[in-house]
Amino acid sequence: MSEEDKPGNEDKNKDKDRIVEAIMSDLGLEGESKKRLLAKLVEQYDYDEAKVRYRAKRVFITERYKRKSTDIR
């Protein structure tokens, strides 16, 4: 049996999907790469939605700032 097939992991996967979808809709994000990044953050911060949301905001604000600053030059 692999790690993903264990009974307890089904609930964690549902929680992860719920958290990822909630944050993506709140921040207006689209795309699989952002979804994968958020899924990794959810695992890294032990499914704490507030921590993941804070870190995601910081990451995407920085990304937008970098993109905007390179467009000006």
N, C-alpha and C positions, 0 to 999 in steps of 0.2 A: 504494500500500500504506500503510495507516495504521500507527501505532506499535504497536497491539495485535496486528496481523497478522504482525509480524516473527517469525521462528523463535526467536530468543533470548528473546523476551518470554514465550513459553509456559512455559518453565522458571521464570522469575521469578514468573509468576502462580501456578504450583503452589506455589512456596516461600512466597509471600505468603499463600495460602489455608491452607497447613499451619501457618504461624506464627500466623495469626489464630485458627484453630480450636483450636490447642494452648493459647493464652493464654486464650481464652474458656472452655474447659473447666476449666483450672486455677483461674481466678478465679471460676468459677460465674456467668458472664455470659450473658445472653440478649438477643436483639433485633438488628434490622438496623442501628439507629443506632450501637450499640456496635461492631458488626462493621465498619461504615464508618469509624468513628474509629480502630479498630485498624489497618485497612488503610492509612489515611493515615499513622499512626505508623510502620508498617513501611517505607513508602516514604521517609518523612522521615529515619529512622535507618538507611538503606541495608541493610535486611534483617538487622540485628543483633538477634537475638531477645532477648538479655539487656537491651539498652537499651530495647527496646519494652516488655518485661515490667515493667521498673522504672518507666518513665513511665506505663504503664497503671495500675499499682498506685497511684501518686501521684494520678493523675486521678480514679480511682474512689473512693479514700479521701476526697479533698476533696469530691467530689460527695455522698457519703453523709453527711459531716460537715455540709455546708451544709443538706442536706435534713433532717437530724435537728435541727439548731439552729433551723430555722424552724418545725418542728413543736412545739417546746417553748413558744414564745411565744404 
